[in-house]
Amino acid sequence: MIRRKPLLTLAVLALALTGCAAYIDERAETRAEAAERRYPPTGRLLQIDGKTVHAHVEGQGPDLVLIHGASGNTRDFTFDLVGRLRDDYRVIAFDRPGLGWTDRLDTGNDSPLAQADLLRRAADRLGVRDPVVLGHSYGGAVAMAWALQAPERTGAIVLLAGATHPWPDDVSLGAFYPFITSPVGRAAVPLISAFAPESRVEQALAGIFAPNPVPDGYMDHVGAGLTLRRESFLANARQVDNLKPYLERMAPRYASLDLPIEIVHGARDTTVGLDYHSRRMARLPNAELTVLPQVGHMVHHAAPQAVLAAIDRAARRAGLR
């Protein structure tokens, strides 16, 4: 009996933990299904080598590809920017692999180069020719990867607070992403997906937009619940946490590009450093930098006219307009 009692206790504890895990999984799945019902695809679901790629296409004119940042999806662009562009461009906004409604890649999902390859093949399926490729934040790395892989088929690049260069070793992205990608953090992802309150998402958005306000209606439109799905949440964390080594290999190759590059960056951006990224990119002879005072990370929401002007300049410099 002395031996059986601890075994019985462990058995009861194991059953309790199993039941708790089952409840967490069920709640996380229920929240994911609710988010998918609330925020369905707004565009076409393309099949590219067995992978689904979500492409929101509107307008007419020169081709303009939009690539969103970390934790995002096409809805960040369809909230406002696409409506401002569709009269002058054929706008193609993609969900990046593992986010929104685009499948994650089996290998290399954290690589901007692999992501760009998949999205470029999806663009080919849509008949995209010599596009202006715009990337915001992490999407800037994917936009640069796109240009490096197919410079002869890329009209121009527009970077909005783009993450394009490796940052110094003494600069940290914080403990969050390394924790999530650790074994302990991966185990915590179902808990986050199941119980993360909407108020926490609102706080995170406020920090990303600061010092500018989050636009009215943005939270309801953007579909943060899609990012909180377990697989998407982990894919996003891995992409951010593993970005620097890819940029270390990509950045020395930028000088080989002779296509027009327009850069827009907020002077008060605390998410992607102006000096580490955009000012270094602006050293290229074919790059032009616009710095916006009193603007944070979400330049296309805080200063849309400046972004439209940069896109138009890129298109004119590329001979597309």
Buried (B, 14 or more C-beta within 10 A) or exposed (E): EEEEEEEEEEEEEEEEEEEEEEEBBEBBBEBBEEBBEEBEBBBBEBEBEEBBBBBBBBBEBBBBBBBBBBBBBBBBBBBBBBBBBBEBBBBBBBBBBBBBBBBBBEEBBBBBBBBBBBBBBBBEBBEBEBBBBBBBBBBBBBBBBBBBEBEEBBBBBBBBBBBBBBBEEEEEEEEEBBBBBBEEBBEEBBBBBBEBEEEEBEEEBEEBBBEBEBBEEBBEBBBBBBBBBBBBBBBBBBBBBBBBEBBEEBBEEBEEBEBBBBBBBBEBBEBBBBEBBBBBBBEBEBBBBBBBEEBBBBBBBBBBEBBBBBBBBBBEBBEBB
